[in-house]
Amino acid sequence: MNILKKDCQSSLELIKTYIENNHPTHIVTHARKIRTKDGDVIFLVKLISRDKEESIVLKFDKDGSLIT
């Protein structure tokens, strides 16, 4: 996830920890920092299972908390 800017480092660490703890059989394929029309910052992270059978897209807020 190093493609995202360093100013979000603490959020990235929380996101990385969440993924490692909750999706240990998946790897990150894409990650993006997005600013919405309302000015909010969100992170989208696409994961794929190691066997390439399942993909997941997770959305996190600017603080690194999962958005459901």
N, C-alpha and C positions, 0 to 999 in steps of 0.2 A: 504494500500500500504506500510505498514511497513516492508514488506519482502525485500525491496530495501535498499541499504547501506545509512548510514547517510551523507556521503560526497556529496550526491545528494539532500540534503534537500530542497534547494530553488527550484530546478526543480520539485521535488515532490509536493511542495506546489502549484506551478503554474498548474501542471497537475491536481491535486485535485480540484482546483478552476475551471478549464476548465470543468471538468466532472460535478461538481455540478451545474454550470451555463448552460451547454448545453445538459446534459443528466440527468436531475433530477429524472427521473423515472427508472434509471438503477443503478445497483450495480456492483462493481468491483469483478470479480471472479478470475482473474489472473493478475499479473504484473511482468514483467521481464526487467532487464537491460541487454542489449546485446551489445557486441563490434563486429562490422562488420569486414570483412576481410581487409577493408581499414583502420581500426583503429578507426572509428567513433563510438560514443556511441549513442544508441537509446533506447527508452523505449517502450515496447509493453504492452498495457493494454487491457484486455478483459472485456467487460461489458455485463451484461444480464439484460433484463427488469424484473421488479418485478413480472410480470405475466408469466415470462419465455418463452415468445413468440418470442422475438427478441434478438439476440446477435450482438455485434459490437466489432471489434478490432481496436483500435486507435494506431497510431504510433507518437511518440514525439521525437524531437531531444534532445541533451544533455542539452539544455537551457530550456526545457519544452515547446517548441513551437510545435504545431501540424504539422505533415508532411502529406501533402495530396497526 
